Amino acid sequence: MEVGILPDNDIRVDQSLKQYIERIERLELERSEIGESIRNVYSEAENEGFHPKVMRQIVKLRKMDNSDFAEHEMLLLTYKKALGMLVNLDE
């Protein structure tokens, strides 16, 4: 597709562009509203004593497929061990 200046007075092109822009604007508004709703859920959970930072990590991990999750956990454990950050819960 060749990029250039749109022809003058092409109503069809003007309308098409306007429709794309309006769709994008509606989607941006929806995204903003969804983001606000998500923040509200985290706030509610925090008021119940849950830790939003940890919850965000769990949500991120749950999005991973099994092989990516396993690799992530293995690397995290390896790095923690190398840095002396492993926690012994038996103590």
C-alpha positions as CSV (number, residue, x, y, z in Angstrom):
1,M,0.0,0.0,0.0
2,E,1.4,3.3,-1.0
3,V,1.6,6.0,1.6
4,G,0.9,9.6,0.7
5,I,-1.3,12.6,1.0
6,L,-5.0,11.8,0.8
7,P,-6.8,13.2,-2.3
8,D,-8.8,16.4,-1.6
9,N,-12.6,16.3,-1.4
10,D,-12.9,12.5,-1.4
11,I,-15.9,12.1,0.9
12,R,-15.6,8.3,0.9
13,V,-12.1,8.5,2.1
14,D,-12.9,11.2,4.7
15,Q,-15.8,9.2,6.1
16,S,-13.8,6.0,6.2
17,L,-11.0,7.7,8.1
18,K,-13.5,9.3,10.5
19,Q,-15.0,5.9,11.2
20,Y,-11.6,4.4,12.0
21,I,-10.8,7.3,14.3
22,E,-14.1,7.1,16.1
23,R,-13.8,3.3,16.5
24,I,-10.3,3.8,18.0
25,E,-11.6,6.5,20.3
26,R,-14.4,4.2,21.6
27,L,-12.0,1.4,22.2
28,E,-9.6,3.7,24.0
29,L,-12.5,4.8,26.3
30,E,-13.4,1.2,26.9
31,R,-9.8,0.3,27.8
32,S,-9.7,3.2,30.2
33,E,-13.0,2.1,31.9
34,I,-11.7,-1.5,32.1
35,G,-8.5,-0.3,33.6
36,E,-10.4,1.6,36.2
37,S,-12.6,-1.4,37.0
38,I,-9.5,-3.6,37.5
39,R,-7.9,-1.0,39.8
40,N,-11.2,-1.0,41.8
41,V,-11.0,-4.8,42.2
42,Y,-7.5,-4.7,43.4
43,S,-8.5,-2.0,45.9
44,E,-11.4,-4.1,47.1
45,A,-9.1,-7.1,47.6
46,E,-6.6,-4.9,49.4
47,N,-9.3,-3.7,51.8
48,E,-10.0,-7.4,52.5
49,G,-6.3,-7.9,53.5
50,F,-4.9,-9.3,50.2
51,H,-1.7,-7.8,48.6
52,P,-2.4,-6.3,45.2
53,K,1.3,-6.5,44.2
54,V,1.3,-10.3,44.8
55,M,-2.1,-10.7,43.1
56,R,-0.7,-8.9,40.0
57,Q,2.2,-11.4,39.9
58,I,-0.2,-14.3,40.1
59,V,-2.4,-12.9,37.3
60,K,0.7,-12.6,35.2
61,L,1.8,-16.1,35.9
62,R,-1.7,-17.6,35.2
63,K,-1.5,-16.1,31.7
64,M,1.6,-18.2,30.9
65,D,1.3,-21.5,29.2
66,N,2.7,-24.5,31.2
67,S,6.1,-24.7,29.5
68,D,6.7,-20.9,29.9
69,F,5.6,-21.1,33.5
70,A,7.9,-24.0,34.3
71,E,10.8,-22.3,32.6
72,H,10.1,-19.1,34.5
73,E,9.9,-20.9,37.9
74,M,13.1,-22.8,37.2
75,L,15.0,-19.6,36.2
76,L,13.6,-17.8,39.2
77,L,14.7,-20.6,41.6
78,T,18.1,-20.8,39.9
79,Y,18.7,-17.0,40.2
80,K,17.5,-16.9,43.8
81,K,19.8,-19.8,44.7
82,A,22.8,-18.1,43.0
83,L,22.1,-14.9,45.0
84,G,21.6,-16.7,48.3
85,M,17.9,-15.6,48.4
86,L,16.3,-19.0,49.1
87,V,14.0,-19.0,52.1
88,N,13.9,-22.0,54.4
89,L,10.3,-22.2,55.6
90,D,11.1,-25.0,58.0
91,E,12.9,-22.8,60.5
